[in-house]
């Protein structure tokens, strides 16, 4: 596919579609398309900064693995999300691991090329700050929910957030490509607890479950569960 096809896909997202056209052009002019095989690592915690990425096809798993081999899944990044901007600001090492989930196609804006672009047009630092601040806001919301919300409400809220692309996608998706074990890891719940909650919601006609997928049948009733 040529860059114009990828550009149209990126326009599905709120962040890229609201950028000045000149900045969109500048980003795409230095962009490279990168493909990952299923399970292939993009970068690991401690790696030097390598730039900004957008998911065009497939998904990227962002998380960390302890010395005991236990994984904490922070996010599943899907099209047309951008990620990797933290290192752009502080120049420090990568904070987490990133792996492809299935075949994955990414758009890569190399660190040096992006910094040179921002040196020429420093007004666009604000757009990158908006990208990072949106994720910081979501992080605070998730931390609050972890301490205050019961598990069913947290699960319902996370499903709605994923369906809406964490504010990036409109209208929301109905079908989520999300295995239950990955959802459990994101919510810091056991696989058994997550499965029981999902089965209860399926019994109420709010969700439908199939292998690796969760379909939202009634978003209004799911949203009502978050009002605790």
C-alpha positions as CSV (number, residue, x, y, z in Angstrom):
1,X,0.0,0.0,0.0
2,X,1.2,3.5,-0.6
3,X,1.4,6.3,2.0
4,X,-1.9,7.8,0.9
5,X,-3.7,4.6,1.9
6,X,-2.1,4.6,5.3
7,X,-2.9,8.3,5.6
8,X,-6.6,7.6,5.1
9,X,-6.4,4.9,7.8
10,X,-4.7,7.3,10.3
11,X,-7.5,9.8,9.7
12,X,-9.9,7.5,11.6
13,X,-8.1,8.6,14.7
14,X,-8.9,11.8,16.6
15,X,-5.3,12.9,17.2
16,X,-3.9,12.6,13.7
17,X,-7.1,13.9,12.0
18,X,-7.0,17.1,14.1
19,X,-3.3,17.9,13.3
20,X,-2.6,20.8,10.9
21,X,-2.4,19.4,7.4
22,X,1.2,20.7,7.1
23,X,2.2,18.7,10.2
24,X,0.5,15.6,8.8
25,X,2.5,16.0,5.6
26,X,5.8,16.5,7.5
27,X,5.2,13.3,9.6
28,X,4.4,11.2,6.6
29,X,7.3,12.5,4.7
30,X,9.8,11.0,7.2
31,X,7.7,7.9,8.1
32,X,8.7,4.3,7.4
33,X,6.4,1.3,7.3
34,X,7.5,-1.5,9.6
35,X,6.0,-5.0,9.9
36,X,6.1,-7.4,12.8
37,X,5.6,-11.1,12.8
38,X,3.3,-12.6,15.5
39,X,5.0,-12.2,18.8
40,X,7.9,-10.3,17.5
41,X,9.3,-7.7,19.9
42,X,9.4,-4.0,18.7
43,X,11.4,-2.8,21.7
44,X,12.0,-3.8,25.3
45,X,12.3,-1.9,28.6
46,X,15.6,-0.2,28.8
47,X,16.0,0.2,25.0
48,X,17.1,3.7,23.8
49,X,14.4,5.9,22.3
50,X,13.6,5.0,18.7
51,X,10.8,7.3,17.8
52,X,7.0,7.4,17.5
53,X,4.8,4.7,16.1
54,X,1.2,4.3,14.8
55,X,-0.6,1.0,14.5
56,X,-1.9,0.5,11.0
57,X,-2.9,-3.2,11.1
58,X,-3.0,-5.7,13.9
59,X,-2.2,-4.7,17.4
60,X,0.8,-4.1,19.8
61,X,0.9,-5.4,23.4
62,X,2.5,-3.0,25.8
63,X,3.5,-4.4,29.2
64,X,6.3,-5.6,31.4
65,X,7.5,-9.0,32.6
66,X,8.8,-9.6,36.1
67,X,11.9,-11.7,37.0
68,X,9.5,-14.5,37.9
69,X,8.0,-14.4,34.4
70,X,4.7,-12.8,35.3
71,X,3.4,-10.3,32.7
72,X,1.6,-7.1,33.5
73,X,-0.3,-6.0,30.4
74,X,-0.9,-2.3,30.4
75,X,-2.5,-1.7,27.0
76,X,-3.4,-3.4,23.7
77,X,-2.6,-0.7,21.1
78,X,-4.8,-1.0,17.9
79,X,-5.3,1.1,14.8
80,X,-5.1,4.0,14.5
81,X,-3.3,4.6,17.8
82,X,0.0,6.3,18.2
83,X,2.5,5.4,20.9
84,X,6.1,5.9,22.0
85,X,6.0,9.6,22.6
86,X,7.2,9.6,26.2
87,X,10.9,9.1,25.2
88,X,10.5,11.9,22.7
89,X,10.2,14.4,25.6
90,X,12.8,13.1,28.0
91,X,15.2,11.2,25.8
92,X,15.3,8.4,28.4
93,X,15.1,4.6,27.9
94,X,11.9,2.7,27.0
95,X,9.8,2.1,30.1
96,X,8.0,-1.1,28.9
97,X,8.1,-3.9,26.4
98,X,6.2,-3.8,23.1
99,X,5.3,-7.0,21.1
100,X,3.3,-7.6,18.0
101,X,0.0,-9.4,18.4
102,X,-0.5,-11.5,15.3
103,X,0.9,-9.9,12.0
104,X,1.2,-6.2,12.6
105,X,1.9,-3.2,10.4
106,X,3.3,0.0,12.0
107,X,4.1,3.5,10.8
108,X,7.4,4.6,12.3
109,X,8.6,8.2,12.7
110,X,12.3,7.8,13.7
111,X,13.4,9.8,16.7
112,X,16.1,11.9,15.1
113,X,13.9,12.8,12.1
114,X,11.1,13.8,14.4
115,X,13.3,15.9,16.7
116,X,14.8,17.6,13.6
117,X,11.2,18.4,12.4
118,X,10.2,19.8,15.8
119,X,13.4,21.9,15.9
120,X,12.3,23.5,12.6
121,X,8.6,23.8,13.6
122,X,8.6,24.0,17.5
123,X,4.9,25.0,17.5
124,X,4.1,21.3,16.9
125,X,5.5,20.3,20.3
126,X,2.0,21.2,21.6
127,X,0.4,18.4,19.4
128,X,2.8,15.8,20.9
129,X,2.1,17.1,24.4
130,X,-1.7,16.6,23.7
131,X,-1.0,13.0,22.7
132,X,0.9,12.3,25.9
133,X,-1.6,14.2,28.1
134,X,-4.5,12.1,26.8
135,X,-2.7,9.0,27.9
136,X,-1.8,10.5,31.3
137,X,-5.4,11.3,31.9
138,X,-6.4,7.7,31.1
139,X,-3.7,6.4,33.5
140,X,-5.1,8.5,36.4
141,X,-8.6,7.3,35.6
142,X,-7.5,3.6,35.6
143,X,-5.6,4.1,38.9
144,X,-8.6,5.6,40.5
145,X,-10.8,2.8,39.4
146,X,-8.4,0.2,40.6
147,X,-8.8,1.6,44.2
148,X,-12.4,2.5,44.2
149,X,-14.5,0.5,41.7
150,X,-15.6,-3.1,42.2
151,X,-14.3,-5.6,39.6
152,X,-17.5,-5.7,37.4
153,X,-17.6,-1.9,37.1
154,X,-13.9,-1.8,36.2
155,X,-14.4,-4.4,33.6
156,X,-17.4,-2.7,32.0
157,X,-15.5,0.6,31.9
158,X,-12.4,-0.9,30.3
159,X,-14.5,-2.6,27.6
160,X,-16.2,0.7,26.8
161,X,-12.8,2.5,26.7
162,X,-11.4,-0.1,24.3
163,X,-14.5,0.0,22.1
164,X,-14.1,3.8,21.9
165,X,-10.3,3.5,21.2
166,X,-9.6,5.4,24.4
167,X,-11.2,8.4,22.8
168,X,-9.7,7.9,19.4
169,X,-12.5,6.1,17.5
170,X,-15.9,7.3,16.7
171,X,-18.4,5.6,16.4
172,X,-17.3,2.9,18.9
173,X,-16.7,-0.7,17.8
174,X,-19.1,-3.4,18.8
175,X,-16.7,-6.4,18.4
176,X,-13.4,-6.4,20.3
177,X,-10.6,-8.7,19.4
178,X,-9.6,-9.3,23.0
179,X,-8.8,-12.6,24.6
180,X,-10.0,-12.9,28.2
181,X,-6.6,-13.5,29.7
182,X,-5.4,-10.2,28.2
183,X,-8.4,-8.4,29.6
184,X,-7.7,-10.0,33.0
185,X,-4.1,-8.9,32.9
186,X,-5.1,-5.3,32.1
187,X,-7.5,-5.2,35.0
188,X,-5.2,-7.0,37.5
189,X,-7.9,-9.7,38.0
190,X,-7.6,-13.4,37.9
191,X,-8.6,-15.2,34.7
192,X,-11.3,-17.0,36.7
193,X,-12.8,-13.8,38.1
194,X,-12.8,-12.1,34.6
195,X,-14.5,-15.1,33.0
196,X,-17.2,-15.2,35.7
197,X,-18.0,-11.5,35.2
198,X,-18.1,-11.9,31.4
199,X,-20.3,-15.0,31.7
200,X,-22.7,-13.0,34.0
201,X,-22.9,-10.2,31.5
202,X,-23.5,-12.6,28.7
203,X,-26.3,-14.1,30.7
204,X,-27.9,-10.7,31.0
205,X,-27.7,-10.1,27.2
206,X,-25.1,-7.3,27.5
207,X,-22.2,-9.1,25.9
208,X,-21.7,-12.1,23.6
209,X,-18.5,-14.1,23.9
210,X,-16.6,-16.2,21.4
211,X,-13.0,-17.4,21.1
212,X,-10.8,-14.3,21.3
213,X,-13.7,-11.9,20.9
214,X,-16.1,-9.9,23.0
215,X,-19.1,-8.4,21.3
216,X,-21.0,-5.5,23.1
217,X,-24.7,-6.1,22.5
218,X,-26.0,-3.3,24.8
219,X,-23.6,-0.4,25.4
220,X,-26.1,1.5,27.5
221,X,-26.6,-1.3,30.0
222,X,-22.8,-1.9,30.1
223,X,-22.3,1.9,30.8
224,X,-24.9,1.7,33.6
225,X,-22.7,-0.8,35.4
226,X,-19.9,1.8,35.7
227,X,-22.1,4.2,37.6
228,X,-21.2,3.0,41.1
